[in-house]
Amino acid sequence: MPIPTTYNTPVAASGDPSSGKVTGGYAPGTGNVPLRAGTPQSINETGVSGAFTIAPLLAEVGGTTTVPIAAGVAANTVIKATPGRLVRVLVTATGTNPMQFFDNASAASGTIIGALPASPAIGTVLLLDMPALQGITAGGNAANPAVTVSIF
């Protein structure tokens, strides 16, 4: 998911490349260009040149928020009612039900985007990095483990 910035408007290049002082490429402070990982970049005293990017994807660093779910919650738990990403699930208390997570804004149905095995050990971390186009809902069951869910 691109992160917007407030610079990177193309401007004409000028200066002497042999001296290492060239202006142009992209002007700081104007425009709105999405940032993407893996694009070459350079910064000097005249501003930004080339295609400047910021690499981290929030899913790779653990999400932006966590949602705890207590053990044995029989009702479905809406974790996120809008599109996002299911990043990680940490088991904080064991349970015998194989807990499932769905791409759904309000129900435990549709595409399964995460599943814990039955009787997971406390401290188990399930790394998922799964997109949720509708939202994220955990299926409720009286035998579910307690978990902390990381999302963005």
C-alpha positions in Angstrom: 0.0 0.0 0.0 1.7 3.3 -1.1 2.3 6.0 1.4 1.7 9.5 0.0 4.2 12.3 0.4 4.1 16.0 -0.3 7.1 16.4 -2.6 8.4 14.9 -5.9 7.2 17.3 -8.6 9.3 17.0 -11.7 11.4 20.1 -12.6 14.0 20.7 -15.3 17.6 19.7 -14.4 20.4 22.3 -14.4 23.9 22.6 -13.2 27.2 20.8 -13.8 27.1 17.0 -13.3 30.9 16.8 -13.1 30.9 19.0 -10.0 28.2 16.8 -8.4 25.9 19.8 -8.0 22.9 19.4 -10.2 19.4 20.7 -9.3 16.2 19.4 -10.7 14.7 16.0 -11.0 12.1 16.5 -8.3 11.4 19.6 -6.3 10.8 19.3 -2.5 7.6 20.6 -1.0 5.3 20.3 -4.0 3.3 17.6 -5.7 1.9 14.3 -4.4 3.5 11.1 -5.5 3.0 7.7 -3.9 6.1 6.2 -2.3 7.0 2.6 -3.1 9.7 0.3 -1.9 12.7 -0.6 -4.1 13.0 2.6 -6.2 16.4 4.3 -6.5 16.8 7.5 -4.6 19.3 10.3 -3.8 19.2 13.4 -1.7 21.6 16.3 -1.7 21.7 19.9 -0.5 19.6 21.0 -3.5 16.7 18.7 -2.6 15.5 15.4 -3.9 16.5 13.9 -7.2 15.4 10.8 -8.9 12.4 8.9 -7.6 12.6 9.2 -3.8 10.9 6.4 -1.8 10.3 5.2 1.7 10.6 1.4 1.9 8.8 0.0 5.0 5.6 -1.7 4.5 3.6 -1.6 7.7 2.8 -5.3 7.5 6.5 -6.1 7.6 7.0 -4.2 10.9 4.0 -5.6 12.7 1.0 -3.5 11.8 -0.3 -0.3 13.3 -2.6 -1.5 16.1 -3.4 -4.6 18.2 -6.8 -6.0 19.2 -7.0 -8.5 22.1 -9.6 -11.3 22.1 -10.2 -13.1 25.4 -10.3 -16.9 25.6 -13.7 -18.6 25.1 -15.4 -15.6 23.4 -18.4 -17.4 21.8 -19.5 -14.4 19.7 -17.8 -13.4 16.5 -15.3 -10.5 17.0 -15.1 -7.7 14.4 -11.4 -6.8 14.5 -11.6 -4.2 11.7 -14.8 -3.2 9.8 -12.9 -1.7 6.9 -10.3 -3.0 4.4 -6.8 -3.6 5.9 -4.3 -6.4 6.5 -4.2 -9.2 9.1 -0.5 -9.2 10.1 0.1 -11.4 13.2 -1.7 -13.4 15.8 -0.1 -14.0 19.2 -1.6 -16.8 21.4 -1.9 -15.5 25.0 -4.0 -18.4 26.5 -4.6 -21.8 25.0 -7.9 -23.2 23.7 -8.9 -26.3 21.9 -10.8 -24.8 18.9 -8.9 -24.1 15.6 -9.7 -20.3 15.6 -10.3 -18.7 12.1 -10.1 -15.2 10.8 -12.2 -14.0 7.8 -12.1 -11.3 5.2 -15.5 -10.0 6.3 -16.5 -6.7 8.0 -19.1 -8.2 10.3 -19.4 -12.0 10.1 -17.4 -15.2 10.3 -17.9 -16.2 6.7 -16.3 -15.8 3.3 -12.6 -16.0 2.6 -10.5 -17.4 5.5 -7.4 -15.2 5.8 -5.9 -16.8 9.0 -6.3 -20.0 11.1 -4.7 -21.2 14.3 -4.4 -24.9 14.9 -6.4 -26.5 17.7 -4.7 -26.2 21.1 -1.9 -23.8 20.1 0.8 -23.2 22.7 0.9 -19.9 24.6 3.4 -17.6 22.9 2.7 -19.0 19.4 3.0 -16.3 16.8 1.2 -16.8 13.5 2.7 -14.5 10.8 0.1 -13.9 8.2 0.4 -10.7 6.2 -2.9 -11.3 4.5 -5.0 -8.6 2.8 -8.6 -8.1 3.9 -10.7 -6.4 1.2 -13.9 -6.2 3.3 -12.6 -6.2 6.9 -11.4 -8.7 9.5 -13.6 -10.8 11.7 -12.6 -13.6 14.1 -14.9 -16.6 14.4 -16.3 -17.0 17.9 -16.2 -20.3 19.8 -16.4 -21.1 23.5 -13.2 -23.2 23.1 -11.2 -20.4 21.3 -7.7 -19.4 22.6 -7.0 -15.9 23.8 -5.1 -14.0 21.2 -3.7 -10.5 20.4 -4.2 -9.7 16.8 -2.0 -7.2 14.9 -3.5 -5.4 12.0 -3.3 -2.3 9.8 
